[in-house]
Amino acid sequence: MKKNRQIILSLLSVFVFCLTTLTGCSNDPKNFSYGALTVTLNKTFKESKNSAFNLYVTSENVIFSVVEESEENLEFSGYTITNLKGYCDEILILNNVSESELKQRNDYYYFVNKKTISGASYTYVHCMYYGAGSYWICEFVCKTKNYDHYKKRILKWADSVTIQ
């Protein structure tokens, strides 16, 4: 009886050690930056190269990307945007999303939409910010089947974006 108890306690100790090690690593914060923008994700993310984005960071289940659009470049391209809400309106039009889907949170706006690519459904969380003379669109992407699991974390990560 005493030996069984020791075995159970040993297995429980190993389980607790593994659990804290695995969850501890995934929650360790890690900053990623491009220009004036910094986001705090976690150590499961790794910076990658993608020529379509200024910053492209991936993990096993979530992708984070950033595009900076300076006021000057937008004006040169023919846009008359005077504030963050105006920028959001243009992004909504480009994504064929109704204005009622746009939500304001803290100092940014966001909307969620879904796209199917090669038969797989993905959920996109588009977050728009203004700072340092530029408009910034940050996107979090994950498979739609995983979105409910990541939704709170994605918004927490979006809240961590700073522009200096």
N, C-alpha and C positions, 0 to 999 in steps of 0.2 A: 504494500500500500504506500509506504514511504517512498519507494523507488518510483512508482507511477506519479506521485505528486512532484518529485524532482524532475521527471521527464516533462510533465505538463508545464511546470514553471520555466524550465529551460526553453521549451518550444515557444512559450508565451514571450519570454525575453527576446528571443530571436525575431519573432513576429513584430514586437513593438520596435525593436531596433530597425528592422527593414522598413516598417511603415514610416517612422520618423525620418529616416534617411531619404526615402523616395519622395515623400511629400515636402520635406525641407528643401531639397534641391529645386523643385519646381516652383517654389514660392519665393526663392531668393531674388530680390529685385535686381534688374540690370537696366541701365540707361543706354538708349540709342539716340544719336543726334545727327542732324543734317542742318547746316547753317544755323539759324536762330532757334530751330525747333528741337526739343528733347522730349522723349517719351520714356516712361518707366514700364518695362514689361517684366519678364523674368528670365532666368538663365537657360531656359529651354529654347529661347529664341536665338537665332544666329543670323548675322547680316549676310545678305547675298547680293549679287549684282543682277539688275534688270534694267535695261536701258529706258524703259517706259516710265520709270519712277526715280525720284531723287533719293529716296531711301526705301529699301525693300528688305524686310526682316521676316524670317520664317521659323515656325516651330512645326512639330509633327502634325498639329491639327488646326493651327491658325496662321494666317499670313497677315502682316501689317505692311502697308505701303503709304508713301507720302509723295505728293506732287505740290511744289511751290509755284505759284503764279503771281509774279510781281504786278503791282498796279500799273506800272509802265508798260509791261508786255501785254496786259489785257487791253489797255487803252490803244496800243499800237495795233492790236488785232481787231479793233472796232467795237469793243465793249465799253459801255458807259456804266461802270459800277462804282457806286459811291459809299457802300457799306457792306457789312457781312451778309445782311439779309438779301441784298441785291445779288451778291455772289451766289448765295444759296438758291435763289430763284433761277439763275442760269443753269446751275448744276441739276436742279430738278427737271428743267426742260430737256437738258441733254440726256437724262436718264429716263425720260417719259414717266415721271412720278408726279402725283398730284401734290399741291401745296399742303393739303390737309395731313399728309404723312410726315411733314417736317416737324421735328420736335426741338425745342430749345432746352439746353441743359447747361447750367453754369454759364460759361462765356463762349459757348459754341452751339452750333446746330447740328442735328444728325437726322438721317432717315435710314430705313432698312428696306432692302429689296432682295429678290431672289433671281437667280439666273441659272439656266441649265446649260452646261457645257459638256459636250461629248457624252450625253446621257446622265451625267451626274448633276444633282441640284446643289447649288451653293448659295449661302446667305451672305450678303454684303452689308456692313454697317459703315455708311459714308458719314464722316465727321468733318465739318467745315469750321475753320478758325481764321482769325485775322491777327496779324502782328508783324512788326519789323518791315512795314511797307509792302507786305505780300498777303495774299490769300492762300490758305493751305487746305488741301483736301487729304484727309487721312482715311484709309479704308482698312477695315478688319474683314477678313474673309475666312469662312469655314464651311464645311459640308453642312447642309441644312439639317441633316439628322443629328448633328452635334451642337447646333446653335443654342438650344435651350440650356445645355450644360455650360456653355461658355458665355451666355448673354451678360450675366452680372460682371464677370471678369473683364469682358470687352468694354463695358461702360466704365469700369474702374480704370482700365488702361487709358481709355479716351479722356477721362478726367485728369489723368496725370500729365497730359500734353502741356508743355510750357513753351512759350515763344518769347525770347529775350530781345 
